[in-house]
């Protein structure tokens, strides 16, 4: 598979180079040269295959000849070594739980896949130490810290916005040591992301560091996330032939993965971009003019993104045709007030506890099936509700058992470095040479 920069089609690289670069030298995102639909017989008989067989079939074309099949199989086995259960919530609405991995968020798959791919190439002759830069609005950093901890030949700098992620999310990032360097940024997620993008092309730094990123701007993050949608379809009742997906959306990596899954032949009817008040895409759909916005702090903090990087990939897959995009994607946004009400209502009516992001996914699904009678919709539950314990407890008033994945970090000391801006970060990372 060849990938090209969205800023310059003549800049072409293979999977290995795209992985190691993270971002093209011209700041463009890498995009696959082709997406080949899978065999119809495979799609029709998904339930006959196990998770590993499905995974190899789905993602092999995006890897090409860069990783041999046996090695890729081992990487996949490590990346998806937990369950992805689909549960019925109400008539025509189901939930796909993506929080059963080590950091209890959907980003575990992509983070583990990225770390093992990097490790694969380092063990096979890439003799340079790799420095991974990550911007996080909460869950990415936790997944990356867990997935990359003590991976040989890799240092990881995780940038998170000060006082804008949950206490547990911060602990998941800042209680690691060894090769994990947590960095607290005085700003928003967008500020963190800009620092990462600036560093990736800063010649002063790139002359000393071999940078890549584990954000969803890196192809290795969104490629394995296509598997979620195939795993969901394997669990649907036989009488449901098509489903739509409501995706709590921040940087749009997961939504792009859903679109790729549809391009691969999965019978996805529509894709719902479910947002909090940070909703530049919804406003674009209404006005026809895309305008990034300064992100605002909300209860669903992982979605506090005012200029989603992966929307450039979404635009590309629809050939920049807004009308064509509207045929597949619906865009809705919801307030914190609506989110809190949804958490309470779902618990009361269906005995299910949503986290704030899943609650927005549920609201998007509810609105979609209300406007499209007879349709079925799956919303994604992207993180375990306990990661937002203080808020959830205030809403439903119950005590909960601490999940084992989180219990071990609650009494650990946090250890992070504070920076104000890019110059501050540059000085800090240079001090770690």
HELIX and SHEET records of a PDB file:
HELIX    1   1 UNK A   15  UNK A   21  1                                   7    
HELIX    2   2 UNK A   40  UNK A   44  1                                   5    
HELIX    3   3 UNK A   46  UNK A   48  5                                   3    
HELIX    4   4 UNK A   51  UNK A   63  1                                  13    
HELIX    5   5 UNK A   69  UNK A   79  1                                  11    
HELIX    6   6 UNK A  108  UNK A  123  1                                  16    
HELIX    7   7 UNK A  139  UNK A  148  1                                  10    
HELIX    8   8 UNK A  167  UNK A  174  1                                   8    
HELIX    9   9 UNK A  189  UNK A  200  1                                  12    
HELIX   10  10 UNK A  203  UNK A  206  1                                   4    
HELIX   11  11 UNK A  219  UNK A  225  1                                   7    
HELIX   12  12 UNK A  227  UNK A  234  1                                   8    
HELIX   13  13 UNK A  253  UNK A  263  1                                  11    
HELIX   14  14 UNK A  280  UNK A  287  1                                   8    
HELIX   15  15 UNK A  301  UNK A  303  5                                   3    
HELIX   16  16 UNK A  311  UNK A  317  1                                   7    
HELIX   17  17 UNK A  322  UNK A  328  1                                   7    
HELIX   18  18 UNK A  336  UNK A  350  1                                  15    
HELIX   19  19 UNK A  356  UNK A  371  1                                  16    
HELIX   20  20 UNK A  385  UNK A  388  5                                   4    
HELIX   21  21 UNK A  389  UNK A  396  1                                   8    
HELIX   22  22 UNK A  404  UNK A  407  1                                   4    
HELIX   23  23 UNK A  422  UNK A  430  1                                   9    
SHEET    1   A 3 UNK A   8  UNK A  14  0                                        
SHEET    2   A 3 UNK A   2  UNK A   5 -1                                        
SHEET    3   A 3 UNK A  30  UNK A  32 -1                                        
SHEET    1   B 6 UNK A  86  UNK A  90  0                                        
SHEET    2   B 6 UNK A  93  UNK A  97 -1                                        
SHEET    3   B 6 UNK A 377  UNK A 381  1                                        
SHEET    4   B 6 UNK A 243  UNK A 248  1                                        
SHEET    5   B 6 UNK A 268  UNK A 275  1                                        
SHEET    6   B 6 UNK A 329  UNK A 333  1                                        
SHEET    1   C 5 UNK A 210  UNK A 213  0                                        
SHEET    2   C 5 UNK A 130  UNK A 136  1                                        
SHEET    3   C 5 UNK A 154  UNK A 161  1                                        
SHEET    4   C 5 UNK A 180  UNK A 185  1                                        
SHEET    5   C 5 UNK A 417  UNK A 419  1                                        
END                                                                             
